[in-house]
Amino acid sequence: MIIHQQYFEKPLNEDTKIWRYITLAKFVALLKSRSLFFSRADRLGDPNEGSLPDANIDRREEKTKNFSEATKRSLNRGKEWTKYLAINCWFMGNHESALMWEQYAGKEDGLAIQSTYSRLYNELNAAEEHICLGAVNYVDYKAVLIPEGNILWPFIHKKCELQDEHELRAIILKPSTNQYPTRKAIYDKRRRITTPVLGYVDYNQESIAAGIDVPVDLEALVERIVLPPTSSDWYGDVVKSLVKAFGVGSLNIESSSLSRKPQF
């Protein structure tokens, strides 16, 4: 289900088109599993995942300058959180992106899955996992201080140099926790409620392996499948055969708008 939506930006139009550019192998995996794959954050291939702007680092150093080195290490665990988050990424835009084709799918042997924000929201809201969904904010990491107090803030902010990605992110936070062995639930006599002690994050254990599969209804999620700009006719036949073989033959398959012949 979708949680903490008040902290995450959504498109002004919930019918905004979103795109996932993938290889044919990943498309087959999607058809077979009928699930969206959320990759563990440290396996996305971006060393900047979860990093902080200069202003946030300067502020932290100022606030902790009198702390012991051990305390500083216990507070500065941002990079370790990449092991406890799984992310599924989409490109937002009402048109195809030549850049995304080249970077993630290839112009001959990949494909693009086109959905909408509302379709994705509805599918993830029906999932068992607790999922956050929102647009990435692109900021100047040399000048801007991003919000603090939420472990997810660094994962929905990126450097402004990457703003051509127009990224929409779905995030699952799944820390590995242990209970405090000597602490019990706390009873508040005045309010007559009991508050459980949730425990602590165990940084020596991993709660996510390579990633997390979240089941979805492909026919409800996918608006159309778009073939690569320079793909051959036989490639389109292969894709059509695949969707039919996996029982989703009703999915709409179209040629890329970039494949249109130029007119002079």
N, C-alpha and C positions, 0 to 999 in steps of 0.2 A: 504494500500500500504506500501511497505517497505521504510523506511526513514533512513537517517543518517548512511547508510551502511559503510561509510568510517571510522567510529569510532569502528566498531565491527569486530572481527575476524571470518572468515569463514573457513571451512575445505579446505585443499589443493586440495582435490578432491570433486567436487560438487555432485558427485554420492555416496558420503559416506553414508552408511546406518545409519538411526536414528531409535530409538525405543521409544515407549511410553508404559510402563507397567501399566496396570490398572485393576481394579476389574470388575467383570461382570456387576455390577450395573452402573458403569461409562461407560462401553461399550454400554449398552442399551441407556443411556442418549445421547451418541455420535450418535448412529444410529437414534434416535428419533429427535434430534435437527439438525443433519447434520452440526454440528458446533464444533469447538475446543473451549474448555472452558479455559479461562484465569483467574486464581484465583487471587484475590487481594493479594498483597504481604504479608500483615500481617496475612493472613489466610493459609499460606503454612505450618505452623507448625514449622518453623525454627526461633528461636529468634534472630539469627545472620543476618537475611535478612537486607541488607542496612547498615550494620555496617562498621566501618573503622578500618584499622590497627593502631597499636600504634603510628607509625611514623606520620600518618596524624593527630591524636589527639594531639600529642606533638607540631606539627607545628601550628595547629589552636590555641592552648593555648598560644603559644609564640606570634603569630600575634595579638591576641585579649586581651593580658594581661592588657592593659591600657583602655580597653573598659568598659562601664558600664555593670552591670549585665543584665539590660533590653536588651541592644544591643546584648550581648552574647547569650541570650535566643532566640532572633529573628534570629540569624545566625545559631544556632545549632538546626536545625529542621530536621535532617536526618531521625530520627525514624518516624516522622510524614508523610514522603513521602511514607511510606509503604502503606498508605491508598489511594494513588493516582496512584499506579502502579498495573497493572494486568500482570501475568506471566504464560506462557505455557512452560513446560519443556520436553525435550527429552534427551535420552541417545545416544551418538554417538559411533559407533563401528560396525565393519563388522561382529561381532558375538554376539550371545546372552550373557547376563550377569546373572550368577547365583545369584549374589548379588542383582541385580535389581528385579529379580523374587521374592526373599524373602522379599525385603523391600517394594515393591509397589503393587504386584499383587497376590502373593501366588502361591505355586506350584501345586495347585489343582483346584482352582476356579476363577482364573483371566485369563488374556491373554495379549499378546503383539502385538501392532500394529507396523509393520515395514514399514518405508517409506525411502526416501532419502532427503538429504539437498535440492537438486534442486526441488524436488516435493513440499516440504513444502514452499520453497521460492516462487515458482510460485503461490501457492494457497494464501499465505498471501499477495503477491504483488497485487493480484486481489481484496483484501478486501477493504472495505470502511474505516476501522480504520487505523490510522497511526501506524505502527508497526516497532520496531527495532528487528533485528535477528542476533544473534552471539554466539560464543562459550564462555563459562565461563573461566576466567583466575584464576588459583589456585596459590596463593602466600603465603609466610610466613608472617602472620599478626604480628609477633613479630619483623620483620626486614625490610619489604618492604614498601615503600611509593607508593601508587597507584596514578594515575593521578587525578587531581582536575579540577574543572571548568565545570563539567557535572554531573547533578544529577543522571545520570544512572551508572556512574562508580562504585559506591559501590554495584550495583545490578548485575554487570557482573564480579565481583571479589568475590572469596570465599577462605576460609582457605585451605592451601595445604593438610591438613588432609582429605579433602573431594574429592581429585582428582580422586578417583575411580569412581565417578559419571559420568565423561566425559560429562558434561552437555552442551546441546545447548539450548539457551533461546530465546523465542520470548516475547517481552515486549511492553505493551501499557502504555503510560504515559498520564494520564487524570486528571490534576489538576482542582480543583474547583476555578474558577476565577471570580472576580467582577471588574467592571470598576471603575476607579477613578472618583468620582462625579464632581470634579471641573477642570478636565483636558480635553483638547480637542486635536485633531490631530495636529501634529507639521508640519508646512510648511517650507521647506528649500528653500529660495529664490534663492540661488546660483545654486542648482541642480534642482530646480523646481519640487520637489517631496514632497508628503505628507506622513508622517509616523504616523500611528495610535498609540495611547496609548493602549497597550494590557491589562492593568489592573494588578491586584495583586492576589496572591493565597490566598483564604479564607480558613484558617485552621479550621474554625468552621463548614464547610460544607463538606459533602462527595460526591464525584462525581462517585464513584463505590460502589455498594452494596456488594454482595458476589464475583462477578466477571463479566466477559464479554464473551458472546458467539460470536465467529467469524465464519460465515458460510463458508463451504468449500465443494468442490466436492469430496466426499469420494472415488469414483472410480478412480479419478485422483491422490489423495493424498496417498492412501494406496496401497503398493506393495503386502503385504500379511499379514494375521493374523496368529499368532503362538499360539498354544494351550499350556497350562501349562505342565511342564515336567512329572508330575505324574497324569495327568487327566485321567479319565475313558473314554471308547468309547462313553458312553451315553452323556458325557459332550460335546464332539465334535459334536454330533448330535444336541444338544441344540444350539450351536453357529451357526451351519449351518442353522438351522431353523430360527434363529433370523435375520441373514443377508438376508435371502430370504423373510421373512415377511416384512422387512423394505425396500425392493426393491433394495438391493445391492447384490443379489445372485451371481454376477460375481466375487466377491472378493475371492481371493485365500486363502484357509485355510490349514495350515500345522501343523504337529506335531513338538514339540520342539526337537532341536538337542540333548538336555540333556536327552531325553527320550529313546535314543538308548540303546539297551541292551549291556552290556560289553562283550567283546570277550576275551577269554583266550587261 
